[in-house]
């Protein structure tokens, strides 16, 4: 595989995530490299709002020099995909968060080369969290870690 930069792996992941969420045909804010949470004031009292964001840059886990090729490195990076759903109805909020999570995980598992850009990608870890405060809509957050292996042009891609 041709060596790439980390941002190319990141962009390929975002393309797969975006396609998976858009295929759900439900309103979800897609926020590339934007860590801002949903403003609770933007959620109607009986409504829900969902957002998905790519929220961290890659963090190299290992940097093995590929034998026989002085121009490429075996890079393992971890990216974060954030899923947030706000709404008063707990069961509907949990169901929507799970639906978005499942769509993204399934898309990564199905297209594990992210369109042929990387060697392998997998949803590695899921960290759900539910927050509730009086007078505010319930908030479900899911932090999905995605590990991506690719041939980089440097030890950090």
N, C-alpha and C positions, 0 to 999 in steps of 0.2 A: 504494500500500500504506500502511496506517495506521502511523505512527511507533511504535516499540516501545522498550523498555529493553533493554540488553545482556543482562540476566539472563533475559529472555524468549527471546532467541536461544539463550542457553546451555541453557536448559531444553528448548527444542525439539530442539536437537542431542542432548541426553542421552536424550530420548524415542526418537529414531530409533536411537541406539546401543543402548539397552536392548532395544528390540524386535528388532533384528538379532541380538544375542547370545542372547536368550531363544529365538529361532526355531531356533537351532542344537541345542537340546535336549541340551546337555551342561552339566555343573556348572561355572559360572564365577561368581566373586564380582564383583558390580557395586558399585563404590565411588564415589559421587557426591562430588566435591570432597574426596577423601581420597588423599593422596599416599603413604601407607604402603605399603611393599613387602610381599610375602608372606613370612611367617616360615618359613624352611626347616624348622624343627622341626615344622611342621604338615603336612609332606609325607612320606607313607610311603616307605620305601626303594625300593619298586618302583612307586610311584604318581606321579601328576602333579597339579598344582594350577594353576589359571589365574585371573587377575583382570583386570578392565578398569576404568579410572578416568578421570574427567574431571579433569585435574590442574592446569590453569591458568585464571585468569580471562582475559577477552578483553583483548587489547592493540590499541588502535585503530591502524590503519595509515594511514588518511587520513580527513579530515573535511571533505568538500565540502558546502557549503550548497546545498540543492536550490533551484534558481531558481524563483521564483514561490510558494514555500511557506516563509514565515518560521518555521514551526513544526517543520520536520524537517531532518535532516542525513543525508547519504549516508555511512554508517559501514561500514568494512571492518575486521573483527576476526578475530583468530586464536585458536583454542581448541586445547588439547592433549588428545588421547585416549591414555592409556597402556595398553598390553597387556603383561602379564607371564605367563609360563608357566614353572613349575619342574618338573623331573623328570630322572631319570637317563638315560632312553632319548632320545638326541639326535634321532633321526629322528622319533620320535613327538612330541617337544616342538616341533620345527620345524614339523611338519605341523599341530599344534593351533594354534600361534601364527599360521601362515599362514591357517588356516581362519577364525579369529576376525578377523584383519585384513581378509581378503577379504569376509567378511560385512558388516563395518562400512563398508568402502569402497563396496561394491555398494549398500548401503542408502542411503548419502548420495548416490551418483550417481543412484539411482532416484528418491529423494524430495529433490531438490535445493532445494526450498523449505521443507524441514523441516516439512511439514504445513501449508504456506501461511503460515507465520510470517515467513519471510525472503525476500529477493529471490533469493538464490543461495548455495548452499554447495557446497564441493568439498574433497575430501581432497587437500591440496596437497603434502605432503612426508611421507616415511616414513623413520624413522631406526632401523634394527634394531641390536641389540647382543646378543652372546652372552657370558655370563660362566661360567667354571668355576673352582672351587676344590677342592682335595683334601678329601675327606670331606663335601662338600656337593653337593646336587643341582644339575644344570646350570640356568642361568637365562637365558631368552630374553626380552629387552625390546624392544618396538617402540613408538617415539614417533610418533604420527600427528598431523600438524598439519592442522587443518581451517580453511579460510578461509570466512568468512561475511560476505556483504554484506546490509545491511538499512537501512531508513529509521529513524533514531534520533530520539529526542526532544531529544537534545543532541549535541554533537560526539563524545562518548564513549559515546553510547547511554544 
